[in-house]
Amino acid sequence: MKRDLLLFIAFSLLIMVAPQFFEGGYLMNVLVFVGINTMLAIALNLLLGYAGQISLGHAGFFGLGAYLSGVLTTTYSLNPWVAMPVAAITVGFLAGLIGFPILKLKGHYLAMATLGLGIIIYIVFNETVELTGGPSGLSAIPNLQLAGIIFDSDVKNYYLIWGMALAVMLFSINLANSRVGRALRAVHDSEIAAQVLGVNARLLKVQIFALSAVISSLAGSLYAHTMTFISPTSFGFNFSIELLTMVVIGGLGSIYGSFLGAALLTLLPEFLRGANDYDIIIYGGLLVVMVMFMPGGLVRGIPALFRKVVEKVGTGHA
């Protein structure tokens, strides 16, 4: 536990000083999105990597948080700091209700059910034009303010988003190392064995599903108040697949792996802009290579590769 705390402190310091190495502008905006995607990847990793429950609809929870916070602040003039927890609690409650019947399913049946849920939410965003703006989106969402500071620049948003992301990361690390985290891993390995040991597997799965939705909702609210404009295209099926890819590439069952996957999948498209129509081929090829040669993800694959290089160098000198 002490090692985890020291690692988290070192990581936090690195994140906090990172803006000093950039002049701001576009790259700083991309790093803001890395923070948002890190929160989303952690949320999905708690469900998939620790509890072993797949979801292809997490973009829907992300969108619900964004739209609830956006509508409450623009239409009903609610303070954004009040709208965010209201949205998170609402989304968590809905996820809990939906989770009880859906999480009875397993494997590809569960994947299809969550996929259907995500599509339904996406359709609602498009069809409720009077409330959400429909395909045209929702605009004029206010920026967050705190102690007289308006978060209306990339640097300010960076510290806001990453402050929240680090809080989510610390909470998730503590959860993973707790009794609940051990119960989640037991359910992941064998649900029947976990039940024999006294774990209420069904209730635990619903609870982690709801918690995952709450974190996704929080990320959505931050996204809405950072961008000040949202549209349904940001919360479709493609983004759910992208989140799943972040978790797999970063490393299942690893909080820091979620960050690595989010960073890679957020930054990679920026380097592939000149590839035109070939970017999707490069993207797919990277995923295939990762699954083949680093099935444990970057967080486990990079140290393993480093150890192999050191061993070969040592053998060569010997």
HUBELTA-V882107 format. One record per residue. RES is the residue in one small letter. PSI is psi in degrees with one decimal (none if undefined). OMEGA is omega in radians with two decimals (NA if undefined). D_FIRST is the distance of its C-alpha to the first C-alpha in Angstrom with 1 decimal. Layout:
RES|PSI|OMEGA|D_FIRST  RES|PSI|OMEGA|D_FIRST
This chain:
m|-39.3|3.12|0.0  k|-38.1|3.11|3.8  r|-42.3|3.12|5.4  d|-39.9|-3.13|5.1  l|-43.5|3.13|6.3  l|-40.4|3.11|8.8  l|-41.0|3.13|9.9  f|-40.8|3.12|10.6  i|-43.3|3.13|12.4  a|-42.7|3.12|14.4  f|-42.9|-3.13|15.3  s|-42.4|3.12|16.4  l|-40.1|3.12|18.5  l|-42.0|3.13|20.1  i|-40.6|-3.08|21.0  m|-32.0|-3.11|22.5  v|-9.5|-3.09|24.6  a|-41.7|-3.14|25.7  p|-20.6|-3.14|28.9  q|-18.6|-3.11|30.1  f|0.4|3.14|30.9  f|153.0|-3.13|32.9  e|6.1|-3.10|36.2  g|-156.4|3.11|35.4  g|-145.1|-2.97|37.7  y|-44.6|-3.11|37.2  l|-37.2|3.10|34.1  m|-37.1|3.09|32.3  n|-38.6|3.10|33.4  v|-40.0|3.13|32.0  l|-28.9|3.02|28.5  v|-43.1|3.12|28.8  f|-31.8|3.05|29.3  v|-40.9|3.11|26.3  g|-44.6|3.12|24.2  i|-45.2|-3.13|26.0  n|-29.2|3.06|25.7  t|-43.2|3.10|22.0  m|-43.8|-3.13|21.7  l|-40.6|3.13|24.1  a|-39.3|3.08|22.5  i|-43.7|3.14|19.1  a|-46.5|-3.14|21.2  l|-33.9|-3.13|23.0  n|-34.9|3.07|20.1  l|-38.1|-3.12|18.6  l|-47.5|-3.05|22.0  l|-50.3|-3.04|22.9  g|-34.7|-3.10|19.9  y|-44.0|-3.10|18.0  a|-13.6|3.10|21.0  g|23.6|-3.12|23.6  q|115.5|-3.07|26.1  i|147.9|3.08|28.0  s|128.7|3.06|29.5  l|19.8|-3.10|32.3  g|18.2|-3.06|32.9  h|-21.3|3.05|29.9  a|-27.3|3.09|32.2  g|-43.3|3.10|34.1  f|-38.2|3.06|31.3  f|-46.8|3.13|30.8  g|-38.4|3.12|34.5  l|-43.0|3.10|34.8  g|-41.9|3.14|32.4  a|-47.3|-3.08|34.4  y|-39.6|3.11|37.7  l|-45.7|3.13|37.0  s|-40.8|3.14|35.8  g|-45.5|-3.13|38.6  v|-42.2|-3.12|41.3  l|-33.9|-3.11|40.2  t|-34.5|-3.09|40.4  t|-44.4|-3.07|43.5  t|-38.2|-3.05|45.6  y|6.1|3.04|44.6  s|33.9|3.11|43.6  l|145.1|3.09|40.3  n|131.3|-3.11|37.9  p|-35.6|-3.14|35.3  w|-19.2|3.03|32.4  v|-38.2|-3.11|33.9  a|-36.9|-3.10|34.7  m|-51.6|3.10|31.2  p|-33.1|3.08|29.6  v|-44.5|3.11|32.9  a|-43.0|-3.11|32.7  a|-42.8|3.14|29.1  i|-41.8|3.13|30.0  t|-46.5|3.14|33.1  v|-41.4|3.10|31.6  g|-40.2|3.12|28.9  f|-44.8|3.11|31.7  l|-41.8|3.13|33.8  a|-37.8|3.10|31.0  g|-43.3|3.12|30.5  l|-44.6|-3.12|34.2  i|-32.2|-3.06|34.6  g|-34.9|-3.10|31.5  f|-48.8|3.09|33.1  p|-38.6|-3.04|36.0  i|-40.0|-3.04|34.5  l|4.1|2.93|31.4  k|-23.3|-3.13|33.9  l|161.8|-3.13|34.6  k|158.1|3.02|32.9  g|-135.8|-3.07|32.9  h|-21.7|3.06|35.5  y|-40.7|3.09|37.0  l|-40.2|3.12|33.9  a|-43.0|-3.14|33.9  m|-37.9|-3.14|37.5  a|-44.8|3.13|37.0  t|-32.0|3.05|34.3  l|-45.6|3.10|36.6  g|-39.5|3.11|39.4  l|-45.6|3.13|37.4  g|-39.6|3.13|36.6  i|-39.6|3.11|40.3  i|-45.9|3.13|41.5  i|-41.4|3.13|39.4  y|-41.3|3.13|40.6  i|-39.9|3.11|44.2  v|-42.9|3.11|43.8  f|-38.8|-3.10|42.8  n|-34.8|-2.99|45.9  e|-25.3|-3.14|48.4  t|68.4|-3.01|47.6  v|-43.0|-3.08|49.4  e|-27.7|-3.10|50.3  l|-46.0|-3.03|46.7  t|-10.6|-3.06|44.7  g|-3.9|3.11|47.4  g|-146.3|-3.12|47.3  p|-24.4|-3.13|47.3  s|-19.0|3.08|48.2  g|177.1|-3.12|44.8  l|125.1|-3.07|43.9  s|-179.3|3.12|44.3  a|30.6|3.07|44.3  i|128.9|-3.05|40.7  p|148.6|3.00|39.8  n|156.7|3.06|37.1  l|148.5|3.09|34.4  q|144.2|3.12|35.0  l|122.4|3.12|32.9  a|41.6|3.11|34.4  g|-4.7|3.13|37.4  i|124.1|3.09|35.6  i|124.2|-3.11|36.7  f|80.0|-3.06|34.4  d|16.1|3.09|37.2  s|163.1|-3.10|36.3  d|-40.8|-3.12|34.0  v|-45.2|3.11|32.1  k|-43.8|3.12|31.6  n|-34.1|3.11|30.7  y|-50.2|-3.11|28.1  y|-33.7|3.09|26.2  l|-52.9|-3.09|26.7  i|-45.7|-3.10|25.6  w|-26.3|3.00|22.6  g|-44.3|3.09|21.5  m|-43.0|-3.12|21.6  a|-41.1|3.12|20.0  l|-36.2|3.08|16.9  a|-43.3|3.10|16.8  v|-40.6|3.14|17.1  m|-45.5|3.14|14.4  l|-43.8|3.10|11.8  f|-44.0|-3.09|13.2  s|-37.5|3.09|13.1  i|-44.3|3.11|9.5  n|-39.2|3.11|8.7  l|-43.8|-3.12|11.7  a|-31.0|-3.12|10.9  n|-1.0|-3.10|7.8  s|-179.0|3.09|10.2  r|-37.4|3.11|13.3  v|-41.5|3.11|15.4  g|-40.3|3.11|13.5  r|-36.4|3.09|14.1  a|-39.6|3.11|17.7  l|-43.2|3.13|18.2  r|-32.2|3.09|17.5  a|-41.7|3.10|19.8  v|-38.2|3.12|22.4  h|-44.2|-3.09|22.1  d|-45.9|-3.14|22.8  s|109.4|-3.11|25.5  e|-37.8|-3.13|26.5  i|-45.5|3.13|28.9  a|-38.8|3.13|26.5  a|-40.7|3.12|24.0  q|-36.6|3.10|27.0  v|-33.4|3.13|28.0  l|2.4|3.07|24.6  g|8.8|3.13|25.3  v|128.6|3.05|23.6  n|85.3|-2.98|26.0  a|-41.9|-3.08|25.7  r|-46.3|3.14|28.4  l|-39.4|-3.13|27.0  l|-40.1|3.13|23.5  k|-40.5|3.12|24.9  v|-42.1|-3.13|27.0  q|-43.7|-3.14|24.2  i|-30.4|3.06|22.0  f|-43.8|3.12|25.3  a|-42.3|3.12|26.1  l|-42.5|3.11|22.7  s|-40.0|3.11|23.1  a|-37.7|3.13|26.6  v|-45.3|3.12|25.6  i|-40.7|3.10|23.3  s|-39.0|3.11|26.2  s|-42.2|3.11|28.6  l|-42.9|3.09|26.8  a|-38.4|3.12|26.9  g|-41.8|3.11|30.5  s|-43.5|3.10|31.4  l|-39.5|3.10|29.9  y|-45.1|-3.11|31.9  a|-44.5|-3.08|35.0  h|-15.9|3.05|34.9  t|-45.3|-3.11|34.1  m|-28.5|-3.07|36.9  t|7.1|3.05|39.2  f|135.8|3.10|40.8  i|151.2|3.08|39.7  s|158.0|-3.07|41.6  p|-27.5|-3.08|41.1  t|-22.5|-3.13|41.0  s|-10.7|-3.00|37.4  f|29.8|-3.11|36.2  g|-173.1|-3.09|38.0  f|-39.2|-3.12|37.3  n|-38.6|-3.12|36.9  f|-33.2|3.06|33.8  s|-42.3|3.11|32.2  i|-38.7|3.12|32.8  e|-40.5|3.10|31.3  l|-42.8|3.12|28.1  l|-40.7|3.13|27.9  t|-39.6|3.10|28.5  m|-44.8|-3.09|25.8  v|-43.6|-3.11|23.2  v|-45.0|-3.12|24.8  i|-40.8|-3.14|25.2  g|-42.9|3.14|21.7  g|117.0|3.11|20.1  l|137.5|3.11|19.9  g|27.0|3.12|16.5  s|124.1|3.13|14.8  i|-44.2|3.12|14.2  y|-27.3|3.04|15.0  g|-33.9|3.09|17.8  s|-41.0|3.10|19.3  f|-45.8|-3.12|19.6  l|-43.5|3.12|21.2  g|-42.9|3.13|23.6  a|-42.9|-3.14|24.5  a|-46.0|-3.11|25.2  l|-47.6|-3.07|27.3  l|-17.7|3.07|29.3  t|-38.6|-3.10|30.0  l|-31.8|-3.06|31.0  l|-46.7|3.13|32.9  p|-28.2|3.13|35.8  e|-30.6|3.12|36.5  f|-13.2|-3.10|37.2  l|8.2|-3.11|39.3  r|-31.3|3.14|41.6  g|-4.1|-3.10|44.3  a|-4.3|3.14|44.1  n|-120.9|-3.06|46.1  d|-2.7|-3.10|46.3  y|-2.9|-3.08|44.4  d|-36.6|-3.13|41.0  i|-31.7|3.09|40.4  i|-44.1|3.11|41.3  i|-42.5|-3.14|38.8  y|-47.7|3.14|36.1  g|-38.9|3.12|36.9  g|-39.2|3.10|37.2  l|-42.0|-3.14|33.7  l|-42.0|3.12|32.3  v|-45.1|3.14|34.3  v|-41.4|-3.14|33.2  m|-45.1|-3.11|29.5  v|-35.9|-3.10|29.9  m|-44.9|-2.98|32.0  f|-17.7|3.09|30.1  m|65.0|-3.09|26.5  p|-20.2|3.10|26.1  g|0.5|-3.14|22.3  g|175.4|-3.11|22.6  l|-38.2|-3.03|22.1  v|-24.3|3.09|18.4  r|-30.6|-3.08|19.1  g|-39.9|-3.12|22.7  i|-48.5|3.09|22.5  p|-37.6|3.13|20.3  a|-40.6|3.11|22.5  l|-40.3|3.12|25.6  f|-42.3|3.13|24.5  r|-39.1|3.13|24.1  k|-41.9|3.13|27.5  v|-43.9|3.12|29.1  v|-41.9|3.13|27.8  e|-41.3|-3.13|29.1  k|-41.5|3.11|32.5  v|-43.4|3.12|32.8  g|-40.2|3.13|32.1  t|-39.1|-3.14|34.6  g|-41.5|3.13|37.1  h|-34.2|-3.14|37.1  a|none|NA|37.3
